[in-house]
Amino acid sequence: MTKTILRALAGETQDVPPIWMMRQAGRYLPEYRATREKAGDFLSLCYNPELASEVTLQPIRRYGFDGAILFADILLLPQALGADLWFVTGEGPRLSTVTTEADFEKLKPVHAIDETLSPIYETVKILSRELPAETTLIGFAGAPWTVATYMIAGKGTPDQGPAHALKDENRALFEQLLGKITEGTIEYLSRQIEAGAEVVKIFDSWAGSLQGDDFQRYAVEPARIIIEALKRRHPDVPVIAFPRGAAERFKGFHAATGATCVALDDGVTPDWAAEHVQVSGCVQGNLKSSHMVTGGEELVAETRAIVEAFSGGPHIFNLGHGITPDADPDNVSRMIEAIRG
Ligand code: 1CP
């Protein structure tokens, strides 16, 4: 097997870890901004297979990352389920909300998602043809809780307040919504795999705000259900789970969900995670993305410290969260050089 990401996911310890970055195709790159301009708005770029595959390939050409992540967004699934979705420049996503039984009833059946999402599968097909032989193609979706927080609030929220409120006030409706997103996610990721995705990642960006039993019920359990269903259909496709903000609950996440790899944010130290998480399987992470803005000696030292801490087991190098638009593209090269030498 020549693909280093697949080797790490198969449990292999490598002298030099494979590398990719969350949000590696994005506004910090001038070539992304140019293609985005050509496409018009962000959603038009997501639904244009030629341009979406082009922006997926840009960071591979520039940096030679070991992995390419499909260019799309976690909010395309709610849109395919019938939510209105638009992006307000400088502010972020807006969606029509689901807070009542009547809103929920208006959503489309899960099997209807392909009508909206087929251009995304086309992007995956183009990429599986055009990527270099050594580059792993990563598909993705949002985790049900994280997707639900946007569907309930109609936008991003600092504390996921509206989703917590619905959970407390109408748990039956909240769980129905999570169940529907879970089913939709299984279908969406299966289609991506059938189109050529070699690995899939589940982004639970807001898992950290689930407290007590809620973490088990709404972060662990939906991930376990999705992974079990995918493994039944596609037993050889590895799954990366990213329960951002899980803190000490990263421990045991492999076993509880069946994830092949657990992606770590920068809220845990590499030494702690090597001892408590990597013992159970492959880990991904976890350089602070602010180093991509500040650079310097600290970027190099932190990068090397992470590689060293995880050198005893399977590891995929990544940031702890997405690279930000104010990052310096040269700092990405410095990070890669610190890893590959
Ligand atoms: O202006 C632009 O060009 C849009 C910025 C942008 C980009 C580049 C958005 C809007 N989404 C994306 C692409 C994207 N989103 C990818 C593509 C592949 C890559 O990583 O290179 C991926 C994997 C995502 C995933 C995503 N979207 C997440 C999960 C990961 C995370 O960052 O926590 C979330 C929460 C979203 C929602 C979303 N989409 C876009 C924004 C600005 C947001 C966050 C909104 C908010 O909470 O306020």
Boltz pocket constraint, residues with backbone or C-beta under 6 A from the ligand:
constraints:
  - pocket:
      binder: B
      contacts: [[A, 21], [A, 22], [A, 23], [A, 24], [A, 25], [A, 26], [A, 27], [A, 36], [A, 42], [A, 69], [A, 70], [A, 71], [A, 72], [A, 73], [A, 74], [A, 75], [A, 91], [A, 92], [A, 93], [A, 140], [A, 155], [A, 156], [A, 157], [A, 203], [A, 205], [A, 322]]
      max_distance: 6.0
